[in-house]
Amino acid sequence: MKQLKLGAFLSVPGNHLAGWRHPDAVPETDMDFDWYMRLAQMAERAKFDTIFFQDTVAVAGSDALKAGDLTRTRLSRIVKLEPTATLAALAVGTTHIGLIATATTTYNEPYNIARRFATIDHISKGRAGWNLVTSQTEDEAGNFGLDQHVEHATRYERAAEFYEVVTGLWDSFEQDAFPRDKASGIWFDRDKMHFLDHAGKHFKVRGPLNVARCPQGWPVVAQAGSSEPGRELAARTADVVFTAQTEIEAAREFYADVKGRTARFGRTPDDIKIMPGLTPVIGRTEAEAHEKYEELQTLLPDDVALAALDRFTRGIDIYSHPLHGPMPDLPEANSAKSRQALIMAMARKDNLSLIQTARAVSAAQGHRVVVGTADHIASEMEAWLKAEAADGFCIICNHYPRPLQDFCDLVIPELQRRGIFRTEYAGATLRQNLGLKVPGNRFALR
């Protein structure tokens, strides 16, 4: 029977923009490493495949804050620990769970990223993953010498080349390149070390990487874009795709489209695991679950919801439109194009007003929210798995730690009872647990 893959998206202090205000919430989960470790170990006890940290290299909304927008001072998710350093620390307190973090290709250099994730893979003995993204937040540009965000098409062009450089550097050494033979005095085999000598439009990188080949060949590569360039990049590069479909038919289309592109890149559909985001609101009864959701929504002021929506609506002044009027059409953006399209589709389908759209976005950042009992949530997940709308899900919690604990205690046992989720880890590495192949060394295969 096909098994679900599960990631715990640790969007501390909570994905719901008012979640940190909930009586059960621990707001300090954004900067307290002890809480990061507790959450990672909680997910590992439940046999999650991986934890996952999103990242941006800016304070979200900093342009507006500088301009005096005091609404932004009430937004959570302003500060966080740098995720790759955090993964390295978490590796020593966990044994099986995967460790994935975002690192943008727009405002990084390939050699540094290759070295960083290869090191985490060695520290964790084969559990690292890199979420390859192009920066979607326009605030980031100002931290890297730019007045404007890099254009969307250029970001994806750079990302494709970035991937080739990083994976080429991960192939710098063959698996048995280091005999470390004391008797002969031979530390490494020069014939099994390879210079990349890459010279492209965006990068010139000689190599080799000064880290030995990774325990799992390469760290797992995840990707999170769903625009047309994002789908193409995913089909070419990704082992895992984190996405944000909210309707099963749209998810089936995305699933079939991305997997259908793999053959052009010498890959198979099974080489990619597609994992949409899912925010569970769990109750012992349906009524209790809906009460929990409404309690969260009452904590969310309208002006904070509008500030969250404004991030995706650059190009129009949403504050000049009637709150209870229809959601206005958005011009094409240079930031999160696929997320903008998802928001508009949701608003049109459900005939949402501007403020209703803003509140829906603030509740899940565009991801799917499922409210109900553990049985109901498990049934929804099973339906998507069987319909080939998903290979698994990235579980996103409204606040921490209680919703994640509830998912582990209530939903995981129901998935296991149905035979669609593991009771023990299959292997020692993230690739083994996800059922992914170990990539061959491009130089050794010649």
Secondary structure in CASP SS format (residue, H / E / C, confidence):
PFRMAT SS
TARGET T0000
AUTHOR 0000-0000-0000
METHOD secondary structure of the structure
MODEL  1
M C 1.00
K C 1.00
Q C 1.00
L C 1.00
K E 1.00
L E 1.00
G E 1.00
A E 1.00
F E 1.00
L C 1.00
S C 1.00
V C 1.00
P C 1.00
G C 1.00
N C 1.00
H C 1.00
L C 1.00
A C 1.00
G H 1.00
W H 1.00
R H 1.00
H C 1.00
P C 1.00
D C 1.00
A C 1.00
V C 1.00
P H 1.00
E H 1.00
T H 1.00
D H 1.00
M C 1.00
D C 1.00
F H 1.00
D H 1.00
W H 1.00
Y H 1.00
M H 1.00
R H 1.00
L H 1.00
A H 1.00
Q H 1.00
M H 1.00
A H 1.00
E H 1.00
R H 1.00
A C 1.00
K C 1.00
F C 1.00
D C 1.00
T E 1.00
I E 1.00
F E 1.00
F E 1.00
Q C 1.00
D C 1.00
T C 1.00
V C 1.00
A C 1.00
V C 1.00
A C 1.00
G C 1.00
S H 1.00
D H 1.00
A H 1.00
L H 1.00
K H 1.00
A C 1.00
G C 1.00
D C 1.00
L H 1.00
T H 1.00
R H 1.00
T H 1.00
R H 1.00
L C 1.00
S C 1.00
R C 1.00
I C 1.00
V C 1.00
K C 1.00
L C 1.00
E C 1.00
P H 1.00
T H 1.00
A H 1.00
T H 1.00
L H 1.00
A H 1.00
A H 1.00
L H 1.00
A H 1.00
V C 1.00
G C 1.00
T C 1.00
T C 1.00
H C 1.00
I C 1.00
G E 1.00
L E 1.00
I E 1.00
A E 1.00
T E 1.00
A E 1.00
T E 1.00
T C 1.00
T C 1.00
Y C 1.00
N C 1.00
E C 1.00
P H 1.00
Y H 1.00
N H 1.00
I H 1.00
A H 1.00
R H 1.00
R H 1.00
F H 1.00
A H 1.00
T H 1.00
I H 1.00
D H 1.00
H H 1.00
I H 1.00
S H 1.00
K C 1.00
G C 1.00
R C 1.00
A E 1.00
G E 1.00
W E 1.00
N E 1.00
L E 1.00
V E 1.00
T C 1.00
S C 1.00
Q C 1.00
T C 1.00
E H 1.00
D H 1.00
E H 1.00
A H 1.00
G H 1.00
N H 1.00
F C 1.00
G C 1.00
L C 1.00
D C 1.00
Q C 1.00
H C 1.00
V C 1.00
E C 1.00
H H 1.00
A H 1.00
T H 1.00
R H 1.00
Y H 1.00
E H 1.00
R H 1.00
A H 1.00
A H 1.00
E H 1.00
F H 1.00
Y H 1.00
E H 1.00
V H 1.00
V H 1.00
T H 1.00
G H 1.00
L H 1.00
W H 1.00
D C 1.00
S C 1.00
F E 1.00
E C 1.00
Q C 1.00
D C 1.00
A C 1.00
F C 1.00
P C 1.00
R C 1.00
D E 1.00
K C 1.00
A C 1.00
S C 1.00
G C 1.00
I E 1.00
W C 1.00
F C 1.00
D C 1.00
R H 1.00
D H 1.00
K H 1.00
M E 1.00
H C 1.00
F C 1.00
L C 1.00
D C 1.00
H E 1.00
A E 1.00
G C 1.00
K C 1.00
H C 1.00
F C 1.00
K E 1.00
V E 1.00
R C 1.00
G C 1.00
P C 1.00
L C 1.00
N C 1.00
V C 1.00
A C 1.00
R C 1.00
C E 1.00
P C 1.00
Q C 1.00
G E 1.00
W C 1.00
P C 1.00
V E 1.00
V E 1.00
A E 1.00
Q E 1.00
A C 1.00
G C 1.00
S C 1.00
S C 1.00
E H 1.00
P H 1.00
G H 1.00
R H 1.00
E H 1.00
L H 1.00
A H 1.00
A H 1.00
R H 1.00
T H 1.00
A C 1.00
D C 1.00
V E 1.00
V E 1.00
F E 1.00
T E 1.00
A C 1.00
Q C 1.00
T C 1.00
E C 1.00
I H 1.00
E H 1.00
A H 1.00
A H 1.00
R H 1.00
E H 1.00
F H 1.00
Y H 1.00
A H 1.00
D H 1.00
V H 1.00
K H 1.00
G H 1.00
R C 1.00
T H 1.00
A H 1.00
R H 1.00
F H 1.00
G C 1.00
R C 1.00
T C 1.00
P H 1.00
D H 1.00
D H 1.00
I C 1.00
K E 1.00
I E 1.00
M E 1.00
P E 1.00
G E 1.00
L E 1.00
T E 1.00
P E 1.00
V E 1.00
I E 1.00
G C 1.00
R C 1.00
T C 1.00
E H 1.00
A H 1.00
E H 1.00
A H 1.00
H H 1.00
E H 1.00
K H 1.00
Y H 1.00
E H 1.00
E H 1.00
L H 1.00
Q H 1.00
T H 1.00
L C 1.00
L C 1.00
P C 1.00
D H 1.00
D H 1.00
V H 1.00
A H 1.00
L H 1.00
A H 1.00
A H 1.00
L H 1.00
D H 1.00
R C 1.00
F C 1.00
T C 1.00
R C 1.00
G C 1.00
I C 1.00
D C 1.00
I H 1.00
Y H 1.00
S H 1.00
H C 1.00
P C 1.00
L C 1.00
H C 1.00
G C 1.00
P E 1.00
M C 1.00
P C 1.00
D C 1.00
L C 1.00
P C 1.00
E C 1.00
A C 1.00
N C 1.00
S C 1.00
A C 1.00
K H 1.00
S H 1.00
R H 1.00
Q H 1.00
A H 1.00
L H 1.00
I H 1.00
M H 1.00
A H 1.00
M H 1.00
A H 1.00
R H 1.00
K H 1.00
D C 1.00
N C 1.00
L C 1.00
S E 1.00
L H 1.00
I H 1.00
Q H 1.00
T H 1.00
A H 1.00
R H 1.00
A H 1.00
V H 1.00
S H 1.00
A H 1.00
A H 1.00
Q C 1.00
G C 1.00
H C 1.00
R E 1.00
V E 1.00
V E 1.00
V E 1.00
G E 1.00
T C 1.00
A H 1.00
D H 1.00
H H 1.00
I H 1.00
A H 1.00
S H 1.00
E H 1.00
M H 1.00
E H 1.00
A H 1.00
W H 1.00
L H 1.00
K H 1.00
A C 1.00
E C 1.00
A C 1.00
A C 1.00
D C 1.00
G E 1.00
F E 1.00
C E 1.00
I E 1.00
I E 1.00
C C 1.00
N C 1.00
H C 1.00
Y C 1.00
P C 1.00
R H 1.00
P H 1.00
L H 1.00
Q H 1.00
D H 1.00
F H 1.00
C H 1.00
D H 1.00
L H 1.00
V H 1.00
I H 1.00
P H 1.00
E H 1.00
L H 1.00
Q H 1.00
R H 1.00
R C 1.00
G C 1.00
I C 1.00
F C 1.00
R C 1.00
T C 1.00
E C 1.00
Y C 1.00
A C 1.00
G C 1.00
A C 1.00
T C 1.00
L H 1.00
R H 1.00
Q H 1.00
N H 1.00
L H 1.00
G C 1.00
L C 1.00
K C 1.00
V C 1.00
P C 1.00
G C 1.00
N C 1.00
R C 1.00
F C 1.00
A C 1.00
L C 1.00
R C 1.00
END
